[in-house]
Amino acid sequence: MTADRLLRLYPPAWRARYGDEFLATAGEAALSARNVFDIVMVAIDAWLSSDVRNATRAWRPAADSAGPAASGGGMPMLKTMLQCGRTSSGVTPRDGLIGAGVMLAINVLFAGVGIVLHRSGWTATGEALKGLAFPASFTLSMPWWLMKGTPKRAQAAILGFTMALLIAATFIATKI
Amino acid sequence: MAKHPDLLSGLGRFSEPALYILISLADGPKHGYAMTQDIEAVSGQRLGPGTLYGAIARLEARKWIEALPAEERRRPYRLTSAGQRVLRHRLESLRAVARVGQARLAEA
């Protein structure tokens, strides 16, 4: 996995602002698992953090500022997934749709189970599942777009490692 | 010494990388790769590219660092006067904590 593929995880404004220097810093060689995890986690942060949006907003070309990406969050990310077919990554629009569907389904599943558990008195576990919904859905949708073309074993290792970390972090969060 | 809020701690998990970046820029502008090299030499910590730019974005949003014109694909950053103040305050806090710790160790 190289940094230029992972860069697609980041919001368009972030890529416009930091993309070139990020790639120059990360290099073009294959990244270590630690750096892949680091880049994926900070990509999620880049979509969610108002600080990061503030840092990139001024940099964005004026013509782009009124577009749907201006609001940040899930819709621009789905749009990015659906645009994958226009790149040379081998990801087709069908892959993008499947990835988006998987992401949506897992989000709904986790959030739904979380709400049920919460109402059944399992408050901490319910909250944890709801918190896990977005990162888990994002991670599990990656084989259809960001990891397209990556060997199955590598996909399984990265997904397994990331999911184990997410679940461990969520489990610890329910205990503190 | 009057107590000031520790502004860097407001950066959450990026507060330590941000401190390293401010220290790295204290002796002059550097681009991302030079910062990671310098930080590794000074602290022994190697910042991942994601963490590095996550911290840079936050420092830039607070105007504690500013970007200079790009040199090819690399863009150097420099410390602003506000960034210098934040760094100076943070280092003074750390020095005070270290002084207390060393004094207590000496008494033990």
Interface residues (C-beta under 8 A of the other chain):
Chain A: A3 W14 R17 Y18 D20 E21 F22 L23 A24 T25 A26 R34 N35 D38 I39 V40 M41 V42 A43 D45 A46 S49 D51 V52 N54 A55 T56
Chain B: H31 G32 Y33 T36 G48 P49 G50 T51 L52 Y53 G54 I56 A57 R58 E60 A61 R62 A70 E72 R73 R74 R75
